[in-house]
Amino acid sequence: MSRAKISTVPGCCLATVALLAAMTLLASPVSHANSLDDIKGRGKLIVGVKKDVLLWGYQDPQSGVISGMEVDLAQGLADRIGVKLEVVGLRSVERIDAIQSGRVDVLIATLSDTPERREQLTMVMPHYYSSGVNLLARKEENFREWMQLKNRKICGRRGSFYNRPVTVKYGADIVAFHSLDWATQAVRDGRCSALIYDDTAIAALLLKPEWSSSFEMPMTTIFATPWAIAIARTEAGGPLDKMLSSAVIAWHRDEHLIRIEQKWKIPATAFLRNMRAVWTKKSPDGKWFCGSEVTPATPPECL
């Protein structure tokens, strides 16, 4: 299935996030907790993942098991450390508190890297994925332009960074649900004109005949924003941050992320192809263009 074309919106663009990432690297924390040793001593890595997003992190209502691409990534991190994995299923609105309260060690939960979240968490560089914002709408709605949302009731999720700017810029009446399942059910029942959500997840839903027969992703994608693994602010620059960064670099260089994307039949993204290309690129002297680790000198396109 073809993906919607992508455009960026000022204030939420990839260049802005890359600049913020570089500025963050320049600011060395006074001290940080050595939670990597704590994790090893405990013998278990606790990772927060989504529990209501198909293909990424979804909890089976019968078995209670959570599976998806980001659960596989969490298992890879636990294997890398040499400990067992415990996953904690989260909804969007719960993600920030899960890290700040210490409920989880690491967050891999479709978390877009935004300036506001950088004030609350440590975003591990480089980014591991990217998405934008689009609509899941009934075909008969005939949505084509974002200004058509004015005064229309649109379902969404609580905790999504794009709820307010879409309300302000386009005049949408966003009804924010705690759960994606509730939001999609409301759209299916006709209680909302459309669902506003990540384009990657909408594309995944549209792979299913029960959605593709009556629904579409009609808009030009906006707010293209990379996703980051997140840890506590006190961990910035520490052993856990460096280990996670090293893992993401390896994932880009050896196509691990692309293979897991294919495993879960997630529509292929240009972001992963571009990141693999830049992280496997070498300078004329034979050295890695992006280096072997993320530093203040790392080119912005590598982040």
N, C-alpha and C positions, 0 to 999 in steps of 0.2 A: 504494500500500500504506500502511496506517495505521501510525503510529509508536507505540511503547510510551509510556505515560504516564511522566512524569518526576518524581522526587522527589530532594531533595538530602540529603546526609548531613553532620552537623556535622564541621568540620575540612576539608572539601573543597568548600565551597559557593561560589557565585558572589560573595556578599557578602564573604567572607573574602579571596578573590583580589582583589576590587576595592579593599579596604582596603589590602592589601599593595602593590597597584599605586600607590596614592596615596602611601603611605609611601616607596616607592622613589623617586618623583619628588622628594620633599623632600630626599633625600640626594644632593647634587651631588658627583660624583667629583673627586678632586684633579687628575687628568689622564686623558686618554683618547687612544688611538691614532687617528690621522686616516686610517682605512683606506678611507674613501670616495675620497680622493685616490689611494690606492694602487690601488684597483680601477680608477679611471679611467685611471691611468698604465699599468696592465697591459692594459687594454682588454678585461677579462673579469671577469664576476661568477661566483663559484663558490658554488652553492647545494646544500645537502644536502637530499634529499627521500627519502621512503620508496620502497622498491623491491618491497614485498611486500603492498601494500594496493590492491586493485582500486578504480578510479575516483579514487583520491587520488595514488598514486605506485606504479606497477607496471611491472616490467621484463619485457618480452616474452621468453620463453625462447628463441625462435628468432632474432629480430633483435637482441636486447639493448637495444632502445630502451625508455626509461622514459617513461611518459605518465600523465596524470591531472590533476586539478584543481590540485594544488599545483605541478606542473611548469608549468602555464599561468600561475600567479601568479608563479613565478620568472622566466618569460620577460617578464612585464609589468614586473618590477623592473629587469631588464637593459635593456629598452627605455627605461625612465624615466631610467636613468643614461646611456644611450647607448653601451653596451658589449655584447659578445657574452655568451652564457650557456653555462656548463658546469654540468651537473647531476651530482651524485654520489649514487648509490643507497645507502641506508643501511637497516639493520635497527634496531629500537627500541633495542637495547642499545648501538648504536654512536653514537647521536645526540649525547650530551653530549660525548664525547671528540672527535668530529669538529670541534666548535667550539673546545674548549679546546686542541686540538693545532694549530689553524690549518689543518686539512685543508679546511675550507669557510669562506666568509665569512659566510654566512647559513644558518639552518636553517628550512625550512618543511616539517615532517615530522610532522604529526598530534601535535604536542607539547602536552600538557596543561600549563597554568600552575599549578604547585604550589609551596608554600613551599620545599621542598627544592631544586627546580630554580632558584628565584630566588637561592639561595646560590651557584649554579654558573654561571649565565648571565644575560644581560640580556634580559628579556622585553619586546618592543616593544609599546607600547600605541598604540591600542586593540587588543583581541583581534579576530581575524579569523574565528573559528569557535568552535563549542562542541560537546561531546558528553558522553555519560554512559556508564555501564557496564551491559551486559546479557549475556544468554547466547544462544548459537546451540546449540540442543539438538534432538535427535530428538523428534518429536511424541509417541512412545510413552513417553518418559521422564516426561511429564506434570509437568514442573517448573512451579510457580506461586509459591512462596514461597522467599526466599533461605535460610531455615533448612533447606530440603530439601537443601542442598549439604553438610551435615555428613557428613564421612568419605567423600564422593564424589570420585572422581578427575576433575578439571576441567583441561582444556588451557588454556594461556595463552601469553603472550609474555614473554620476559625483558626487564626494563627497564620494565615497566608499573607505574605508581605504585600501582595498586589491588590488586596481588597480595597484599601483606602484610595490609592491612586486611580483605580478604575472607577470608583464611585465619584471622585472629584473631577476627573478628566472627561468621563463619558456619561455621567449622570445615571449610572446603573443603580438599581435598588438591590444590593447584595444581601441575601439571606444566608448567614454563615452558620453552618452546622458543625457540631463537634466531630462528627464521623463522616468520612467519604461515603460510606454505605448509605447513610441517611440522606446525604445530598443527592446521590445518584438515584435513590428511590423516589425522592421528591420530583426530580426531573422526569423520571419514567411515569410518575402519576400525574404529571401535568401541573404540579403546583408551582413550578418555575418555568420560565421560557427557555432556559439553558443552564448548563453547569460551567462555571469558569474554573479552569484547572490547568495543571502542567500539560503541555502539548504531548510529551512523551507518554504520559499515562493515558491520555485520551486516545492516542494512536493505538495503545495496547488494548483498550476497551473495544475499539472499532475493529479489531481482529476477530471479535466474536460476532457471529451472525445475528444474535439477538439484539445487538446494538447497531451494527452496520446496515441492517435492513431499513431502519427508520431514522437513524441519527447520522450526523456528519460533524467534521471539524472544519468549519467554513471560513474562519478568519485568517488574516495575516498574523502570525505569531508575534507577540510583543513581549517586552521585558525579558529578553534573552539573558539569562543569568546562570553562572556556573554553580555547581553544587560542591560542598566541601564536607569532609569528615570533621567533626567538631569535638573538642575536649574543653576542660575547664580553663578559664583565663590564667589561673596559677600555673598551668602546665606549659605555657608558651615558652618555647626554646629549650624545654627539658627533654629528658630521655624518651618519654612517651611521644612527644611531638615529633622528635627526630626519627623514631622508629616508624611511626605512621607515615611520615613524609617519604621515607625510604621505600616503604611498601608501595605507595601510590606511584612513585617513579618507576619501580620495577613493573607494576601492572601496565603502565603505559608502554614501556619499552618492549615487553615480551607479548603484547596483545592479550594479556589476561582479561582485561575489561571487555575487549571486543568479543572474546570467546564466550564470556558469561552472558553478554548481551545477546549473542546468537543462541546460546543455550535456552534462554528464557523467551526467545522469539520476540524480543523487543525491537521495534523498527530501528534500523541502523542510523546512527547519528554522525554528522560531519565532525562534531566536537572530538569524538574518540579517534577518528582517523587523523585529524589535524594534530592532536596531542601526541599520538604515536609518531607522526612524522617529525615533529619538532624535537621530541625526546630521543629519537634515534639519529638525529642529524649531527654531523661532525664538522668541526672547523677545518680549515686547510691544514692545520698542524696535526690533525688526527684526534684532537680532543673533542669530548662531547660539547656541542653548542650550548646546551643547557647546564652543563656541569654534572657532577655526580651527586650533588645535594643542593637543596634550596638555600641560597644565601642572599644578602642584599644586592649582590651583583647579578643574580639570575635574571635573564631577559624577561620582560613582562609577558611575552607570548608563551613562555614556558609555564606560566602559573595558571 
